[in-house]
């Protein structure tokens, strides 16, 4: 990435996290300004702001315990010290899930990205952006959402925009059969990546979760050595509800990575920390806007720096 592109990404990331950042840090300087010695009231204020940003109760407790320890040792003298301490703790929490998705497909064996999630999280848009992201490796899209009206047409639209083929069957077809056919087409075309859509579903609907398990079995029957990334798309604006979604999907189909969308419209982006602490699943991508290039690989340090406005 060029220096100009990196600078542009940094600006975009700061803009996208603006609402969450405001909730976390705005006003702290007013609380701290003029205090010769910081006390427990400052830490309590930070705790409230972390909870409101959906950082999570347990994750907030961990951060606050560390801040309290620094305060007792006299190591929090001003706002800058508080922000530096927050930065260090937040990066430490996110470092284990900082794992971009790299695909290394074998000849004749495409890497499968099975995209799952509930309705309304931006799943279809994410698929279109993924098609662009992996375009150079040869992409095929599978219209595996055969339940929702117009879902096939939407995937075909994204396929046209990205310039990649779409394997589809009529509405109501068996989703596992569609993805099985898409695997065969990917192999025939020499494609390196198959990105498969699935029907949006509530995480507590047993029959729909069973369909996902059936799709996984179909992939295994096609070729048991095919690598599969089960990518769960989460709307960051759902806050703590995202935790229950990950829990149910992970239990049902073994999620291997997360994509967090709509960070630009949410003040609850702190849920990233709650998800990292509870599940430790790789955060593969974050969505910063509507443009195709607004789907970016997640990286812990720049994320935290943008969140806290640290240059």
The 8 nearest C-alpha neighbors of each residue, nearest first, counted from 0:
[[1, 4, 5, 2, 3, 6, 8, 7],
 [0, 2, 4, 3, 5, 6, 7, 8],
 [1, 3, 5, 4, 6, 0, 7, 8],
 [4, 2, 6, 1, 5, 7, 0, 8],
 [5, 3, 7, 1, 6, 2, 0, 8],
 [6, 4, 8, 2, 7, 3, 9, 1],
 [7, 5, 9, 3, 4, 8, 2, 10],
 [8, 6, 4, 10, 5, 9, 3, 11],
 [7, 9, 11, 5, 10, 6, 12, 4],
 [8, 10, 6, 12, 7, 11, 5, 13],
 [11, 9, 7, 13, 8, 12, 14, 6],
 [12, 10, 8, 14, 9, 13, 15, 7],
 [11, 13, 15, 9, 14, 10, 8, 305],
 [14, 12, 305, 10, 16, 11, 15, 17],
 [13, 15, 11, 17, 12, 16, 10, 263],
 [16, 14, 263, 12, 13, 17, 287, 11],
 [15, 17, 13, 19, 14, 18, 263, 306],
 [16, 18, 20, 14, 15, 19, 21, 13],
 [17, 19, 266, 21, 20, 16, 265, 22],
 [18, 20, 266, 22, 21, 16, 17, 268],
 [21, 19, 17, 23, 306, 22, 18, 16],
 [22, 20, 25, 18, 19, 23, 24, 17],
 [21, 23, 19, 20, 24, 25, 48, 18],
 [24, 22, 20, 48, 21, 25, 49, 19],
 [23, 25, 21, 27, 20, 22, 26, 307],
 [26, 24, 21, 27, 22, 23, 28, 20],
 [25, 27, 29, 28, 24, 30, 21, 31],
 [28, 26, 30, 29, 24, 25, 31, 78],
 [27, 29, 31, 26, 30, 32, 78, 25],
 [30, 28, 26, 32, 27, 31, 33, 25],
 [31, 29, 27, 28, 32, 26, 41, 34],
 [30, 32, 28, 29, 34, 27, 33, 78],
 [33, 31, 29, 28, 34, 30, 78, 77],
 [34, 32, 35, 31, 30, 29, 36, 28],
 [35, 33, 36, 32, 31, 37, 77, 30],
 [34, 36, 33, 37, 76, 77, 32, 31],
 [35, 37, 34, 38, 76, 77, 75, 73],
 [38, 36, 34, 76, 41, 35, 75, 39],
 [37, 39, 40, 41, 36, 70, 42, 71],
 [38, 40, 42, 41, 43, 37, 67, 70],
 [41, 39, 43, 42, 38, 44, 37, 45],
 [42, 40, 44, 39, 43, 38, 45, 37],
 [41, 43, 45, 39, 44, 40, 46, 63],
 [44, 42, 46, 40, 41, 45, 39, 47],
 [45, 43, 41, 47, 46, 42, 40, 48],
 [44, 46, 42, 48, 43, 47, 49, 41],
 [47, 45, 43, 49, 44, 48, 42, 50],
 [48, 46, 44, 50, 45, 49, 51, 43],
 [47, 49, 51, 23, 45, 50, 46, 52],
 [48, 50, 46, 52, 54, 47, 51, 45],
 [49, 51, 53, 47, 52, 48, 54, 55],
 [50, 52, 48, 53, 49, 47, 267, 22],
 [51, 53, 267, 269, 49, 50, 54, 48],
 [54, 52, 270, 50, 269, 55, 51, 267],
 [53, 55, 269, 270, 273, 49, 272, 52],
 [56, 54, 273, 53, 58, 57, 59, 50],
 [57, 55, 59, 58, 60, 50, 54, 53],
 [56, 58, 60, 59, 55, 61, 273, 276],
 [59, 57, 61, 55, 60, 56, 273, 54],
 [58, 60, 62, 56, 57, 61, 55, 63],
 [59, 61, 57, 63, 58, 62, 64, 56],
 [62, 60, 58, 64, 59, 63, 57, 65],
 [63, 61, 59, 65, 60, 64, 66, 58],
 [62, 64, 66, 60, 65, 61, 67, 59],
 [65, 63, 67, 61, 62, 66, 60, 68],
 [64, 66, 68, 62, 63, 67, 69, 61],
 [65, 67, 63, 69, 68, 64, 70, 62],
 [68, 66, 70, 64, 65, 69, 63, 71],
 [67, 69, 65, 71, 70, 66, 64, 72],
 [70, 68, 74, 66, 72, 67, 71, 75],
 [69, 71, 67, 73, 75, 68, 72, 74],
 [70, 72, 68, 73, 69, 67, 74, 75],
 [73, 71, 69, 70, 74, 68, 75, 67],
 [72, 74, 70, 71, 75, 69, 76, 37],
 [73, 75, 69, 72, 70, 76, 80, 71],
 [76, 74, 70, 80, 73, 77, 81, 69],
 [75, 77, 74, 80, 37, 36, 73, 78],
 [76, 78, 80, 79, 75, 81, 31, 37],
 [79, 77, 81, 80, 82, 28, 31, 76],
 [78, 80, 82, 77, 81, 83, 76, 75],
 [79, 81, 83, 75, 77, 78, 82, 84],
 [82, 80, 78, 84, 79, 83, 75, 85],
 [83, 81, 85, 79, 84, 80, 86, 78],
 [84, 82, 86, 80, 85, 81, 79, 87],
 [83, 85, 81, 87, 86, 82, 80, 88],
 [84, 86, 82, 88, 83, 87, 89, 81],
 [87, 85, 83, 89, 84, 88, 82, 90],
 [86, 88, 84, 90, 85, 89, 91, 83],
 [87, 89, 91, 85, 86, 90, 84, 92],
 [90, 88, 92, 86, 91, 87, 85, 93],
 [89, 91, 93, 87, 92, 88, 94, 300],
 [90, 92, 88, 89, 94, 93, 87, 95],
 [93, 91, 89, 90, 94, 88, 276, 272],
 [94, 92, 90, 299, 91, 96, 95, 275],
 [93, 95, 97, 91, 96, 90, 92, 299],
 [96, 94, 93, 97, 279, 92, 281, 98],
 [97, 95, 281, 94, 93, 282, 98, 279],
 [96, 98, 94, 298, 95, 299, 281, 282],
 [97, 99, 281, 96, 283, 100, 282, 297],
 [100, 98, 283, 296, 101, 297, 97, 282],
 [101, 99, 283, 98, 102, 296, 284, 256],
 [100, 102, 99, 103, 98, 283, 133, 104],
 [103, 101, 104, 100, 110, 192, 191, 136],
 [102, 104, 105, 101, 110, 191, 109, 192],
 [105, 103, 110, 191, 109, 102, 108, 106],
 [104, 106, 108, 107, 103, 109, 191, 110],
 [105, 107, 108, 104, 189, 109, 191, 186],
 [108, 106, 186, 189, 105, 109, 187, 190],
 [107, 109, 105, 106, 225, 186, 104, 110],
 [110, 108, 191, 192, 104, 111, 190, 193],
 [109, 111, 192, 104, 226, 191, 193, 227],
 [112, 110, 227, 193, 192, 194, 113, 109],
 [111, 113, 228, 194, 227, 229, 114, 195],
 [114, 112, 229, 195, 230, 228, 111, 194],
 [113, 115, 230, 196, 195, 231, 112, 229],
 [116, 114, 231, 197, 230, 232, 113, 199],
 [117, 115, 232, 231, 199, 200, 118, 122],
 [116, 118, 200, 199, 201, 120, 119, 202],
 [119, 117, 199, 120, 200, 116, 201, 122],
 [118, 120, 121, 117, 122, 199, 234, 116],
 [119, 121, 234, 122, 118, 233, 117, 232],
 [122, 120, 124, 119, 123, 125, 260, 234],
 [121, 123, 125, 124, 120, 232, 126, 116],
 [124, 122, 126, 125, 121, 127, 154, 196],
 [125, 123, 127, 121, 126, 122, 128, 157],
 [126, 124, 128, 122, 123, 127, 121, 129],
 [127, 125, 129, 123, 124, 128, 130, 122],
 [128, 126, 157, 130, 124, 125, 129, 123],
 [127, 129, 291, 125, 131, 130, 126, 132],
 [130, 128, 132, 126, 131, 127, 125, 133],
 [131, 129, 127, 128, 133, 132, 134, 126],
 [130, 132, 134, 128, 129, 161, 133, 127],
 [131, 133, 129, 130, 134, 128, 135, 292],
 [134, 132, 130, 131, 135, 136, 129, 138],
 [133, 135, 131, 136, 137, 130, 132, 138],
 [136, 134, 137, 133, 138, 132, 131, 191],
 [135, 137, 191, 134, 133, 138, 192, 190],
 [138, 136, 190, 191, 134, 135, 192, 139],
 [137, 139, 192, 190, 134, 193, 163, 191],
 [138, 140, 193, 164, 163, 165, 185, 194],
 [139, 141, 165, 194, 195, 193, 166, 164],
 [140, 142, 195, 166, 143, 165, 181, 178],
 [143, 141, 167, 196, 151, 144, 166, 154],
 [142, 144, 197, 196, 174, 141, 145, 177],
 [145, 143, 198, 197, 146, 142, 196, 150],
 [146, 144, 170, 171, 143, 172, 147, 174],
 [145, 147, 144, 171, 170, 198, 148, 150],
 [148, 146, 150, 145, 149, 144, 198, 170],
 [147, 149, 150, 146, 170, 151, 145, 152],
 [150, 148, 152, 151, 153, 147, 170, 154],
 [151, 149, 153, 152, 147, 148, 144, 154],
 [152, 150, 154, 153, 149, 142, 155, 167],
 [151, 153, 155, 149, 150, 154, 156, 148],
 [154, 152, 156, 150, 155, 151, 149, 157],
 [153, 155, 157, 151, 156, 152, 158, 142],
 [154, 156, 158, 152, 153, 157, 165, 151],
 [157, 155, 153, 159, 154, 158, 152, 160],
 [158, 156, 160, 127, 154, 159, 155, 161],
 [157, 159, 155, 163, 161, 156, 160, 162],
 [158, 160, 162, 156, 157, 161, 155, 163],
 [161, 159, 157, 158, 162, 156, 163, 127],
 [162, 160, 158, 159, 131, 163, 157, 130],
 [161, 163, 159, 160, 158, 164, 157, 134],
 [162, 164, 158, 161, 139, 138, 159, 165],
 [165, 163, 139, 158, 140, 166, 162, 138],
 [164, 166, 140, 141, 139, 155, 158, 167],
 [167, 165, 141, 181, 142, 140, 164, 177],
 [168, 166, 142, 165, 141, 177, 151, 169],
 [167, 169, 172, 177, 170, 166, 142, 145],
 [170, 168, 172, 171, 167, 145, 151, 173],
 [171, 169, 145, 172, 146, 168, 148, 151],
 [170, 172, 145, 146, 169, 173, 174, 168],
 [173, 171, 170, 169, 145, 174, 168, 177],
 [172, 174, 176, 175, 177, 171, 145, 143],
 [175, 173, 143, 177, 176, 172, 145, 178],
 [174, 176, 214, 178, 177, 173, 217, 179],
 [177, 175, 179, 173, 174, 178, 180, 217],
 [178, 176, 174, 180, 175, 179, 143, 181],
 [177, 179, 181, 175, 180, 176, 141, 182],
 [178, 180, 176, 182, 181, 177, 175, 217],
 [181, 179, 183, 177, 178, 182, 176, 184],
 [180, 182, 178, 184, 183, 179, 166, 141],
 [183, 181, 185, 179, 180, 184, 178, 186],
 [182, 184, 180, 186, 181, 185, 187, 179],
 [185, 183, 181, 187, 182, 186, 188, 180],
 [186, 184, 190, 182, 188, 183, 187, 189],
 [185, 187, 107, 189, 183, 184, 188, 182],
 [186, 188, 184, 185, 189, 183, 107, 190],
 [189, 187, 185, 190, 186, 184, 183, 137],
 [188, 190, 186, 187, 185, 107, 191, 106],
 [191, 189, 137, 185, 188, 138, 192, 109],
 [190, 192, 109, 137, 104, 136, 110, 138],
 [193, 191, 110, 138, 109, 190, 111, 137],
 [192, 194, 111, 139, 138, 140, 110, 112],
 [195, 193, 112, 140, 111, 113, 141, 139],
 [196, 194, 141, 113, 140, 114, 143, 112],
 [195, 197, 143, 142, 114, 144, 141, 113],
 [198, 196, 144, 143, 115, 114, 199, 195],
 [199, 197, 144, 200, 146, 143, 145, 196],
 [200, 198, 118, 117, 116, 197, 115, 201],
 [199, 201, 117, 118, 198, 202, 207, 116],
 [200, 202, 117, 203, 204, 199, 118, 116],
 [201, 203, 204, 247, 244, 248, 200, 117],
 [202, 204, 201, 205, 247, 208, 200, 244],
 [205, 203, 201, 207, 202, 206, 208, 200],
 [204, 206, 208, 207, 203, 209, 202, 210],
 [207, 205, 209, 208, 204, 210, 211, 203],
 [208, 206, 210, 209, 205, 204, 200, 211],
 [207, 209, 205, 211, 210, 206, 204, 251],
 [208, 210, 212, 206, 207, 211, 213, 205],
 [211, 209, 213, 207, 208, 212, 214, 206],
 [212, 210, 214, 208, 213, 209, 215, 207],
 [211, 213, 209, 215, 210, 214, 252, 216],
 [212, 214, 210, 216, 211, 215, 209, 217],
 [215, 213, 175, 217, 211, 216, 212, 210],
 [214, 216, 212, 218, 213, 217, 219, 211],
 [215, 217, 219, 213, 214, 218, 220, 212],
 [218, 216, 214, 220, 219, 215, 175, 179],
 [217, 219, 221, 215, 216, 220, 214, 222],
 [218, 220, 223, 216, 222, 217, 221, 215],
 [221, 219, 217, 218, 222, 223, 216, 179],
 [222, 220, 218, 219, 217, 223, 179, 182],
 [221, 223, 219, 224, 220, 225, 218, 108],
 [222, 224, 219, 225, 220, 221, 218, 226],
 [225, 223, 222, 226, 219, 108, 221, 227],
 [224, 226, 222, 223, 108, 227, 110, 109],
 [227, 225, 110, 111, 224, 228, 109, 104],
 [228, 226, 111, 112, 229, 110, 225, 113],
 [227, 229, 112, 230, 255, 113, 111, 226],
 [230, 228, 113, 254, 255, 112, 114, 227],
 [229, 231, 256, 114, 257, 228, 113, 115],
 [230, 232, 257, 115, 116, 114, 258, 256],
 [231, 233, 258, 116, 257, 259, 122, 115],
 [234, 232, 259, 120, 235, 260, 258, 231],
 [233, 235, 120, 260, 236, 237, 259, 261],
 [236, 234, 237, 262, 259, 268, 260, 238],
 [237, 235, 265, 238, 234, 267, 261, 262],
 [238, 236, 235, 240, 234, 241, 239, 267],
 [239, 237, 236, 267, 240, 270, 53, 241],
 [238, 240, 241, 242, 53, 270, 237, 55],
 [241, 239, 242, 238, 243, 237, 244, 245],
 [242, 240, 244, 239, 243, 238, 237, 245],
 [241, 243, 240, 245, 244, 239, 246, 274],
 [242, 244, 246, 245, 240, 241, 247, 239],
 [245, 243, 241, 247, 242, 246, 202, 248],
 [246, 244, 248, 242, 243, 247, 249, 241],
 [245, 247, 243, 249, 244, 248, 250, 242],
 [248, 246, 250, 244, 249, 245, 202, 251],
 [249, 247, 251, 245, 250, 246, 252, 202],
 [248, 250, 253, 254, 246, 251, 247, 252],
 [249, 251, 247, 248, 253, 252, 246, 254],
 [252, 250, 248, 249, 253, 247, 208, 212],
 [253, 251, 249, 248, 250, 254, 212, 211],
 [252, 254, 249, 250, 251, 255, 248, 229],
 [253, 255, 249, 229, 256, 252, 230, 231],
 [256, 254, 229, 228, 230, 253, 280, 281],
 [255, 257, 230, 281, 282, 280, 254, 283],
 [258, 256, 282, 231, 230, 283, 232, 281],
 [257, 259, 284, 232, 285, 283, 233, 282],
 [260, 258, 285, 233, 235, 234, 232, 286],
 [259, 261, 286, 234, 262, 285, 235, 233],
 [262, 260, 263, 264, 286, 235, 234, 287],
 [263, 261, 265, 264, 287, 260, 235, 15],
 [262, 264, 15, 287, 261, 265, 16, 288],
 [265, 263, 262, 261, 266, 236, 15, 18],
 [264, 266, 236, 262, 267, 263, 18, 268],
 [265, 267, 19, 18, 268, 52, 22, 264],
 [268, 266, 52, 269, 265, 238, 53, 19],
 [269, 267, 270, 19, 235, 266, 271, 262],
 [268, 270, 54, 52, 53, 271, 267, 272],
 [269, 271, 54, 53, 273, 268, 272, 238],
 [272, 270, 269, 274, 273, 268, 275, 54],
 [273, 271, 275, 270, 274, 54, 269, 276],
 [272, 274, 270, 55, 54, 276, 275, 271],
 [275, 273, 271, 277, 272, 276, 278, 270],
 [274, 276, 279, 272, 273, 278, 277, 271],
 [275, 277, 273, 274, 278, 279, 272, 58],
 [276, 278, 274, 275, 273, 279, 242, 272],
 [279, 277, 280, 275, 274, 276, 246, 245],
 [278, 280, 275, 96, 276, 277, 281, 95],
 [279, 281, 278, 256, 96, 282, 255, 275],
 [282, 280, 96, 256, 98, 283, 97, 257],
 [281, 283, 257, 96, 256, 284, 258, 297],
 [282, 284, 99, 257, 297, 100, 258, 296],
 [285, 283, 296, 258, 297, 295, 282, 259],
 [284, 286, 259, 295, 258, 260, 294, 297],
 [287, 285, 260, 294, 261, 293, 288, 259],
 [286, 288, 293, 263, 15, 262, 261, 294],
 [289, 287, 293, 290, 286, 263, 261, 15],
 [288, 290, 293, 291, 287, 286, 124, 292],
 [291, 289, 293, 292, 288, 294, 128, 287],
 [290, 292, 128, 293, 294, 289, 131, 127],
 [291, 293, 294, 290, 295, 128, 132, 131],
 [294, 292, 287, 288, 290, 291, 286, 295],
 [295, 293, 286, 292, 285, 287, 291, 284],
 [294, 296, 284, 285, 293, 297, 286, 292],
 [297, 295, 284, 99, 283, 285, 298, 294],
 [296, 298, 284, 283, 285, 295, 282, 99],
 [299, 297, 97, 300, 301, 302, 296, 98],
 [300, 298, 302, 93, 97, 301, 94, 90],
 [299, 301, 303, 302, 90, 298, 304, 94],
 [302, 300, 304, 303, 299, 305, 298, 9],
 [301, 303, 299, 305, 300, 304, 306, 298],
 [304, 302, 306, 300, 305, 301, 307, 299],
 [303, 305, 309, 301, 307, 306, 302, 308],
 [306, 304, 13, 308, 302, 303, 307, 301],
 [305, 307, 303, 20, 304, 308, 16, 302],
 [306, 308, 304, 309, 305, 20, 303, 24],
 [309, 307, 305, 304, 306, 310, 13, 20],
 [308, 310, 304, 307, 305, 306, 303, 82],
 [309, 308, 304, 305, 307, 301, 9, 13]]
